[in-house]
Amino acid sequence: MEITFFFAHSRPFVHLSSQELRQPVHTMAAIVAHSSQEQQVPALQDKYIELLEKRISQLEAAINREQNTKQAAVDKKGGGEAADSDDEAEEKGKPDKKDLPSKPEDKPTEQAKASGRYVTARRVWDAGAGSWNTEIIADTTKLETTTSKQDEHKDIAYIFRRVLDDPRPFSEIEVVSPELVSVLKRVIDPKYPGINLESEDIYMEAPFPALVHNWDALKREASRDPEAQVCKDLAHLLNKIEQCEELVGYFKTRDVNRSSRVVTFDTVWTIFAPKDLVVVKTFLGKPQLLQISTSPLSRAAGRSERLWFDAWCWDFDGTSMIKVTYELRLSEFRGTKQISELEYCPLAYYEEPEELKRQVLKRTKKYLAATLFCKQGADRLRQYNGEAYVMRSNVLAPSSLDESSDETDDGGNGRKGKLVTVKGEIISDAQAFVQYASPNYRIHPLGTIADDSVYVPKDVDSFFYGMTPSVLERKMAESPTPTDLLIVPSRILGWATKEKAWAQFWVDYTSAPEGKRVDKFENELQLDEKYKQLILALVSSHEEGLHQGQIQDITADKGQGLVLLFHGPPGVGKTLTAETIAEATGKPLFVVSVAEVGLDASQAEHNLNKLFNLATRWESVLLIDEADVFLETRDEHADVGRNALVSVMLRVLEYYKGIIILTTNRIKTIDIAVISRIHLAIRYDDLAPEQVHKIFGFFLDQLEKRQPTWISQRDEINYFIGKYAQYFNLNGRQIRNVVSSAVATARHKLQTGTGDGKLTVKELEDVLEMTKAFQDDLKEHVRTIRGANEVSGGKRRG
C-alpha cells in the first residue's frame, strides 16, 4: 500500500509506502517533515505537517482494520463521509483514497452522495473529530440511477471543492473522467511543473496555473466538437474555473488587459508559462533569452512582495554544453503596468521579437565559436573592446577566503562583479574561471545574477552533442528556429590579460585575434637588431622543438622551456619587449607579479605550479615582473625564506615547457643555478637619442590616428624632438606621460578659451621643462639607487 499526500500548488508530493505507514505516529511525522525539508516547501510547511500528523492517526487505524480483515465506515454530521470498503479499494488496484487528506478522502463520499456529472463541495476541518467534513453544495447535470459505484465513478467528470483551511482557504479540483483526463494530458505539457499527469485522475489547486497557461488551447479543444460529451465536460470545467474565487477577478479583465498589453502584480504570474521564452537584461541592460522552467511563486521580501520563478539556458563548462538555471525575481508594483516594462518580459510581449531572435542567433554563432568550437591553447585568445563584469582582480583566489562571504578580493567586487571598461586581449576559458575566479562564486554567473542550479545532461541527451560549425549552419536554417539556439548565453567567461582580471565578457564586444604581428616586434620595439633576431630565432626554435625532436635534458621532460631575463632601470622597454614577443608569436601575454606568487616558500611553490599550469593551458608567454626575489644568490647568511624561494623557482623552471620572461630593475647578484637555466639575458640601459625620437613618434602617430584634429605643426614637433628631447634623459614610460600631459594641457586651453585645443611645440616644451626640473631634484638619489641595484657588465642593448 502506498499513500500520496498532495500539497498546495507548486509544492511537491509526499509518498509513503505501506511499511512507512506502519510506523508510530511520531516516526511518521518525522518522515513527512524530512521529506518536506528535502523538497524545500516554501510556505505553510508547519501547518501541513500538523494536519498530516492528525491524518496519520487515522491511517494507523485504517491499517489496523486492514490487518484484522474488518470493515468500517465513518459517519459524519452534516453530510459526512461515506467510504468504499478496503476490499473494494484493493479490487480497484489502487490506494484507498478515503485515507488520503484533501482530495482523495472525499471522492467516495462525493460519488455516493452525488447524482450529477459535475460535483461542487465544501470541506471544513473538524478539529474535534480530527477529520475533514464535506458537504455537497451543487450537483449539476442529473444522471440516471446507476447500479454500481463503479458506474457512478465513470459518470462523474470532475469534483470541485472549496477547502476552508485556516489561514488560507483555497479551491481545488479533481478530474476523474478518463476522457476528460485524456484531453488534459494531451493539451498540457507532460512535464508541466507542480502537477502529476501520470496518475489516473488529475488533481490541481487554485490558481490552477496548468489550466490558465493553456487556456486558449483548452478553449479551442472545448469548441472542437460541441456535441461530444468530453467537449461539454471541458467547457463546463473551464467555466467553473472562470468563476472560482481565486480567478474571477482575473478573467473579468483578462481580455482587456491582454489587448492593452498590461498586467497587475496579482496576475503577473499568468504571463510566465513554463517553456515560454523570457527576455532578461541582466548583462549591461542588453536583451537575451532564457526559457521559463517554473511558474512564479510569491515569497515575502521584507514589507514588499516578490514573485520568484526559475528560467534556464545552455552554457559552456569548458568541455561541453550544460543546462544552468537562474532564479528571477519580480518586484511588487501597484495598479497595472506595461508588460514590456517589467524586469523580465515574455518574448511574446516583446516589442520586436523576430528582430531579437535574429540578434540572438548571430550572437549564438559567435559564442559557440569562442567556446564549444574553440580549440585548446592560444586559440582561446580574443580581442575585446567594451564594458565587462570583473569578478576578481587576482589570478588566484586567496586560500583563506571565507567561502560563505559575499565579498571577493580587496576591490570589494562582490558576487555581482564590478563594471569596468576592458580593451585588449582576453582569454575565453570557462573552466579556468570556475576553478580560479573564486571558490565563493556560483559556477556560471550571468551578468548581475548567479546560477541557482547546474545540470549536466548525458551527451546523447544534449542538443549540442556532436555539434559542429556545419551542423550549426543547418540548424540555424531550420524553420522554426530550434529553441535551444535561442537560449545560449550572451557572455563568455575568462581572463582579461591587460586588466589582469577574471571577468564576464559581452559576446558582441569580442572579435577574432589579430594573429601573429611580427611587424610590430620589428618596427615598434626599440632594441638592438641583433637581439631582435636572436629572440625571434629562439622563440621560433622553441615552438618547433615542442613538436619535433629537440636537444633535451638527460632527464625526460626537463629543460624544454625557453627562459629569458630582461634587467635594467624602469621604463626602458623590458615589459614592451615581452608584449611584442607575445604579439609576434600570436600568443596571449600572461603577466604575474611576485605578490600573486607570495613570499612564503611552501605557498609560493603551490601558486607557481597553478600559474604555470594556466600559462601552459593557454600556451601563453608568461611574464613574471620584478622577479628579483627569485633570482638573487643563495648563501648561508641570507634569509632562509629567500633561499627557499630561489629553490622553488628553480624546481618549477626545470619542468616548464613554455616561454617565460623574468624582469627586474634591482638585481645585484644572480644565483649561479638560475644563470644556468636562462637562455638569453639582456641588459637594458638608458635610451639612445634615435630611440627617444622613435618612441616620441610612436605615441604621436597613435594620437593622430585616433584624433587627427588634436595635433598641429607636426613637422615643427618632429624637429623639436629630434634636436632637444635627448637632453631630457627620458625613458619610454616618461615619454608616454609627457605626450599625454601635453595633450591634456592643449585640451584644457580649448575649454578655457585660451587656445584651439591642438597639440603644438609649446605644450610639449612646457611639460618637458617641468619634467626636467623634477628629475634634477632627484638626480643624485636616482643615481645612488641605480648603482646599488644594478649588476655591472654583461650584455647590453646596444
Protein Blocks (a to p, Z undefined) as FASTA:
>chain_A
ZZdddddehiacddddfklmmpcfklmmmmmmmmmmmnopabhklmmmmmmmmmmmmmmm
mmmmmmnopacddddeehiacdddfklmmmnopacfklpghjlmmmmmmmmmpccfbdcd
dddddfknopacdddfbdghiadddfbfklmmmmpmbdcddddddfbdcdddddfbfklm
mmmmmmpcfklghiafkbmbdcdddehlmlmmmmmmmmmmmmmmmmbmklmmmmmmmmmm
mmpmklmmmmmmmmmmmmnopacfklmmmmmcghiacdddfeghiacddddfbdcdddde
hjbccddddddddddehjaccdddddddddddehjddfklpmbdcfklpmblmlmmmmmm
mmmmmmmmmmmmpcehjllpccdedddddfbfcfbdcfklcfkbcbfcfnonojnopadd
deddddddfklmmmmmomkbcfbdghjaccfbdcdddfklpmkgoiafklmmmmmmpccd
dfklmmccfbdcdddfklopaddddfklgccdebjafklmmmmpccdfklmmmmmmmmmm
mmmmmmmccdddfbghiakaccdddeddehilpmmmmmmmmmmnopacddddfklnopaf
klmmmmmmmmmmmmmmnopacddehillmmgccdfkbcfklmmmmmmmmmmmmmpcbdcd
dddfkbfbdcfklmmmpmbdcddddddfklmmmmmmmmmmmmmmmmmmlpghklmmmmmm
mmmmmmnopafklmmmmmmmmmmmmmmmmmnopaghiacfklmmmmmmmmmmmmmmmmmm
mmmmmmmmpcgejjdeZZ
